[in-house]
Amino acid sequence: MATESRVLDLPSMKALSHPLRSQLFNELAAHGPATATTLAEKVGESTGSTSYHLRQLEKHGFIEEAVGRGTGRERWWRRTPVAVHSGGTDGPQSPAGIAAARLLASGSNEFSEQVIREFIARDQETMSPGWRDASDLSVAILRLTPPEVRELMDGIHAHIDTFRQRHVLDDDSDPETERVFVRLAAVPIFDDERHDS
């Protein structure tokens, strides 16, 4: 079963493009369920500010309460299990929509770069040999048409979905599993001599 995908409308893109909300969303995606207090400590904000922005993320369907965690005193939040994207030509095409999509892409890229920097900076000797050997940072440069890029990425996403079904993301009961960051990017390389048609 493929993961549900959601093309964001302009209000949702604006909500998620807020820097702190983007940071909270990414923290929940990367590290799993957390409380406003825990997240406030991680991002260096007050609990009140964090709580407000978490409620805004909930309002737009990006996060939800993690049922069965904690006590009634503090709510635990988790990212909703839905892939979100700005939609390309299917998303909002107004100047505001394009600007919001650009902010989302920038925030996503900053988060990706942070995860990769942390991995590179980590003392590799502290990693188990299995994780050290399995980890991969690689680049491929291909010459493709736009339909071929779509075919490539659709195939990769379908393959990822088969692995996503093997383990529940928020279930940490299997000591052999870890959250794994997978980064995919397929963008054209614009040469100075050529212009985008």
N, C-alpha and C positions, 0 to 999 in steps of 0.2 A: 504494500500500500504506500503510495507516494505521500510525501509530506504536503500538507495544505499550504498553499502559497497565497499571499495577499499583496495586491498592488495597492500602494498607499494613495489615498486622496490628499488634496492639498492641506486640509486641517490636520490630518494625521502626520504628514511630512513636517509641517511646521512644529507640531508638538514634539516630535522625536528629534528634530534638528537643534533643539535647545541643548547647549553643551553639557549641562549637568544631567539632563534626562538621558541623553545619549550615553553618558558615562555610567549612569545607574543601570540602564538597559544592558550595556555590554558587561558590566560586573555580574549581573544576574545570569547572563548567557554563559560567561566564562567560568564562574565559580559556583553556580547553583543557588538555591533558595537562601535568602538572608532577610534579616529584619532591617527596619529603617535605622536603628541604632548601629548595627554592624556596618551597614553601608555608609553611614555618616562618618564613621571612623576611617573607612577605606578611602573615601573621596575628600576628606577634610572639610566637611560641611556640618552645620548644626542638624540635629535630629529633626527639628521643626521644618527646616528647609527641605531636607531629604524626604520627609513624610509628604509634604505638599507635592513635590515633583513625582513621587511614586504614585500618588492618587491621580495625577494628570496622565501618567503612563497607563494606569488602569482604565481611566476614562476612555482612552483611545484604543484599548484592547491589546496593548503591548505586553502587559504583565497581568498576573492574577494572584489571588491569595493561594498560598501553598497549604491546602487543607490537610489537617492532621499533624501539623508541625507546631511546636511551642504550646504556650498556654493562651488563655483569653486576654492576657495583658498586652502581648505584643504580636502583631501580625507578621507572618512570614510571607515573603513575596517570591514569585518565580516568573521567569519569562514564559509567555504563552508558547506552546509548541507549534508555531506557525512561522514559515519563512516570509520575511517582509522585504519588499524592494520597491524602488521608485517607479518601475514600470516602463522605462525607456519611452518609446513613442506611444505606449498605452497609458502612461501616466499623465498628470497635468502638464499641458504644453504652454501655459501662460508664463510670462516672465517670472512671476512669483513661484510658480511650480518648478521651473527650471532652476531658480536660485535655491529653493528648498532642497531639491534633489542634489544639487552641488554640495550643499552643507552636509547632507546625509552621507554622501560619498566621502567627503573630507573627514568626517567624524569616524566613519567605518575604517578608513585607511589609517588614521591615527591610532585607533585601537589595535588594528592588525600589526602595525609597526611596533607598538608597545609590547605585544605578546612575543613577537619575534626577537626584539631586543632583549627581553627577559630570558628567553630561551638561550640565546647566544651568550649572554653574560653569566649564565648559570655554570657552576663548576661541573663539567661533564662527568667527573669522577664520582659525583654524588648520585648520578642516575644509574639505574640498573642497566646491565649490558643489553637486556632486551629492548628497553626504551631508547637507549643510546643508538642501537643499530636500526631500530624502526623509524626514528625521527628523520625527517627529510626536508631540506630546503633546496628547491631546484627551480630552474627557469628554462622554458622552452620558447624559442622564437620560431614561428611558423609563417608560411604565406598562405592565407586562406581568404575565401570570399565571405561576405556577411552570412549567407545561408550555412556555410560550412562551420563558421564560429558557433551559430545557434545549434547545429547538429552536434558539435563537439561538447558544448556546455550542457545541452539537454542529456546527452549520454552520461557525462560525468555526474550530473545531479541525480540521475536515475540510479546510478551505481552507488552513490553516497546514501541514497534512501534505503537501499537493501541493507547497508550496514547500520543505519539509524534504527531499523526495526529490531536489531539483535539485542539491544540493551536500552532500558529506560534511562534517559539522561540524568534524572534526579535520584536514581537508585545507586547508592554507593556500597551496596552489600557485597559485591564481588570484588575482592582485593586485587584481582588481576587487571581490572579496568581502571582507566583514568579518563577524565575529560580530554578530548583531543581537538586541537585547533586545526582546521583545514582551511587554507586560503586558496581561493580560485580567482583569477583575474584574466579576462580575455578582452584586451583593448587594442585598437590599432596603434601602430607606431607611425606617427606623422613625420615624414621627411620634409625638410625645409623646401625642397624643390617641387614637391607635390602638394596639391591642395585637396582637401576633403570635398568630394563631389556629393 
